[in-house]
Amino acid sequence: RVACLQGRFHAYEGYDPSILALPVRALQAAGCETLILTCAAGSLQEEMRPGSLMLVTDHINWSGVSPLVGPNDERVGPRFVDLSRAYDPALQVIARIAANESGIELHEGVYIWCLGPNFETPAEIRAFHMLGADAVGMSTVPECLAAVHCGLRVMAIAVMVNLAAGMQANLSHVDTLAIGREVVPQLGMLLETVMTHLVRDA
C-alpha cells in the first residue's frame, strides 16, 4: 500500500520548525516504513543540466533549522539521531537499478538545504560548491530528519530545474516550474520502477 502526499510545509513560509515533521510522523503512525522524497533543486554541476534527476546521497543543513528542536518524545524517536546513513544505502541501490531498467540517467550527489525563499547569491553558490554540495534547494532535509528520527528508511530524488546563481542568469520561479513539469513523466517512470522493486523485494 502506498500513501502519496502533494506539496509540503516550507520553513520560509514562517512555520514553526516542529510543524515540518508532522506529515512524516503521520505517515509513520499510519504504518509507513519507507519514505521517498522528491524536490526541485538548482544544480551546482555544469554537466547536471536543468531537467536532470539526482539521487540524493547525503545532505548539508545550511539553514540551521531542525524540526527536531524542542522537547523530544521518546515514543517517536531518540533525542540524538545518527545521520551517517540518512539516505538508506539499500534504497539507493534500488534507485540505480530502476534508473538503469528505465533507461534514465540518474546523477548522484549531495543536496544543501537553504532557508529561502530567495535564490542564493553567486558567492554562496561558490562556497557551497567548495563545501561539497552538488545541488541546492529549500526543502527535503527537514523531512529526512523527521523520517530518520522516527525510524523510516529514506530515498530522495531531486529534479534540477535550473543552474544555480552565477552559472545561469535571471533565475525565475516561473521557469523552474516549467522545467519541473517537463520532467514529470521521466520522474514518474523512475518512481514506478522503484515501487515495483520495493513491492517485489518486500
VMD Tcl script that draws the C-alpha trace (Angstrom):
set ca {
  {0.00 0.00 0.00}
  {1.19 3.47 -0.88}
  {0.36 6.87 0.60}
  {1.07 9.90 -1.61}
  {1.33 13.47 -0.38}
  {1.39 16.52 -2.64}
  {3.14 19.67 -1.51}
  {4.92 20.31 1.79}
  {5.44 22.84 4.56}
  {8.43 25.12 3.91}
  {10.37 26.81 6.69}
  {10.42 30.03 4.65}
  {6.62 30.20 4.92}
  {7.04 31.01 8.60}
  {6.01 27.69 10.15}
  {7.41 26.61 13.47}
  {10.15 24.05 12.64}
  {8.29 21.28 14.51}
  {5.40 21.60 12.04}
  {7.70 20.42 9.24}
  {7.81 16.98 10.87}
  {4.05 16.46 11.18}
  {3.31 14.89 7.75}
  {6.22 12.45 8.11}
  {5.21 11.44 11.61}
  {1.62 10.97 10.46}
  {2.81 8.60 7.75}
  {4.92 6.66 10.24}
  {2.00 6.43 12.66}
  {-0.15 5.09 9.82}
  {2.33 2.25 9.28}
  {4.70 3.55 6.61}
  {8.22 2.13 6.68}
  {9.84 3.82 3.66}
  {9.72 7.48 2.64}
  {10.52 8.59 -0.91}
  {11.05 12.35 -1.15}
  {11.10 14.41 -4.33}
  {12.01 18.05 -4.76}
  {13.14 20.74 -7.16}
  {16.72 21.97 -6.89}
  {19.34 24.13 -8.51}
  {22.35 22.36 -9.98}
  {25.90 23.23 -8.96}
  {27.35 20.93 -11.62}
  {27.57 22.07 -15.25}
  {27.04 18.51 -16.52}
  {23.84 18.17 -14.47}
  {21.67 20.37 -16.64}
  {18.09 21.54 -15.96}
  {15.79 18.56 -16.43}
  {18.27 16.13 -14.89}
  {17.43 13.84 -11.97}
  {19.77 13.45 -8.99}
  {19.70 10.75 -6.34}
  {20.47 12.43 -3.03}
  {23.25 10.51 -1.27}
  {23.78 12.97 1.59}
  {22.85 16.48 2.65}
  {24.17 19.65 4.26}
  {21.81 21.58 6.54}
  {22.86 25.17 5.83}
  {19.64 26.64 7.26}
  {20.47 25.98 10.91}
  {16.84 24.86 11.33}
  {15.71 21.43 12.50}
  {12.22 20.01 13.05}
  {13.69 18.07 15.99}
  {14.30 21.19 18.08}
  {12.29 21.31 21.30}
  {11.15 18.67 23.78}
  {11.76 15.14 22.49}
  {9.08 12.46 22.56}
  {10.92 9.20 23.17}
  {7.90 7.31 21.81}
  {8.69 8.83 18.39}
  {12.48 8.65 18.36}
  {15.71 9.27 20.29}
  {16.90 12.68 21.44}
  {20.10 12.46 19.40}
  {19.88 10.94 15.91}
  {22.66 9.30 13.90}
  {22.60 10.68 10.33}
  {25.62 8.81 8.98}
  {23.25 6.77 6.77}
  {20.38 9.25 6.50}
  {19.66 8.21 2.90}
  {19.29 4.44 3.02}
  {22.08 2.68 1.05}
  {19.84 -0.26 0.09}
  {17.25 2.14 -1.34}
  {19.98 3.88 -3.31}
  {20.85 0.55 -4.92}
  {17.20 0.10 -5.88}
  {17.13 3.61 -7.38}
  {20.19 2.86 -9.51}
  {18.72 -0.42 -10.74}
  {15.39 1.26 -11.51}
  {17.10 4.04 -13.45}
  {19.08 1.52 -15.49}
  {15.98 -0.52 -16.27}
  {14.06 2.62 -17.24}
  {16.84 3.99 -19.41}
  {17.02 7.13 -17.28}
  {20.25 8.94 -16.46}
  {20.33 9.34 -12.68}
  {23.01 11.61 -11.30}
  {24.09 11.33 -7.67}
  {25.17 13.97 -5.22}
  {24.89 16.00 -2.05}
  {21.94 18.33 -1.51}
  {22.37 21.51 0.54}
  {19.33 22.99 2.23}
  {18.99 26.77 2.36}
  {16.18 28.55 4.18}
  {14.93 30.64 1.23}
  {12.65 31.97 -0.13}
  {15.27 33.98 -2.04}
  {17.54 32.27 -4.52}
  {21.18 32.11 -3.41}
  {23.89 34.56 -4.40}
  {26.75 33.59 -6.76}
  {29.17 33.89 -3.82}
  {27.06 31.48 -1.76}
  {26.93 29.01 -4.63}
  {30.72 29.12 -4.99}
  {31.02 28.47 -1.25}
  {28.55 25.58 -1.38}
  {30.50 24.01 -4.23}
  {33.65 24.17 -2.11}
  {31.72 22.50 0.75}
  {30.93 19.55 -1.49}
  {27.34 20.30 -2.48}
  {26.04 19.27 -5.90}
  {22.52 20.73 -5.70}
  {20.77 23.40 -3.64}
  {17.17 23.70 -2.54}
  {14.73 24.91 0.11}
  {13.18 21.65 1.33}
  {13.71 17.88 1.75}
  {16.22 17.97 4.61}
  {13.63 18.61 7.37}
  {11.51 15.71 6.12}
  {14.58 13.49 6.05}
  {15.49 14.49 9.60}
  {11.97 13.76 10.82}
  {11.90 10.43 8.99}
  {15.23 9.17 10.31}
  {14.23 10.28 13.80}
  {11.10 8.10 13.73}
  {12.76 5.12 12.06}
  {11.76 5.43 8.40}
  {14.07 4.49 5.54}
  {14.62 7.45 3.21}
  {15.22 7.88 -0.52}
  {15.30 11.33 -2.12}
  {15.35 12.32 -5.77}
  {15.90 15.94 -6.79}
  {14.83 17.42 -10.12}
  {17.27 20.00 -11.44}
  {15.17 22.97 -12.54}
  {17.95 25.48 -13.10}
  {21.68 26.04 -12.85}
  {22.46 27.88 -9.63}
  {23.20 31.59 -9.34}
  {26.37 32.64 -11.14}
  {26.01 29.68 -13.51}
  {22.79 30.91 -15.09}
  {21.42 34.42 -15.48}
  {17.95 35.64 -14.49}
  {16.73 32.90 -12.15}
  {12.94 32.73 -12.27}
  {10.44 30.67 -10.28}
  {8.19 30.60 -13.35}
  {10.96 28.96 -15.36}
  {11.69 26.43 -12.63}
  {8.03 25.39 -12.57}
  {8.06 24.94 -16.35}
  {11.16 22.71 -16.22}
  {9.65 20.74 -13.37}
  {6.50 20.00 -15.39}
  {8.58 18.77 -18.32}
  {10.39 16.22 -16.14}
  {7.24 14.77 -14.55}
  {6.87 11.83 -16.98}
  {10.51 10.78 -16.54}
  {10.35 11.09 -12.76}
  {7.07 9.18 -12.72}
  {8.58 6.34 -14.73}
  {11.53 6.13 -12.36}
  {9.33 6.13 -9.27}
  {7.03 3.49 -10.73}
  {10.00 1.20 -11.33}
  {11.33 1.89 -7.83}
  {7.96 0.98 -6.36}
  {7.85 -2.23 -8.36}
  {11.16 -3.26 -6.81}
  {10.04 -2.31 -3.32}
  {6.92 -4.45 -3.63}
  {8.81 -7.33 -5.19}
  {11.52 -7.29 -2.54}
  {9.16 -6.84 0.43}
}
mol new
graphics top color blue
foreach p $ca { graphics top sphere $p radius 0.5 }
foreach p [lrange $ca 0 end-1] q [lrange $ca 1 end] { graphics top cylinder $p $q radius 0.2 }
display resetview
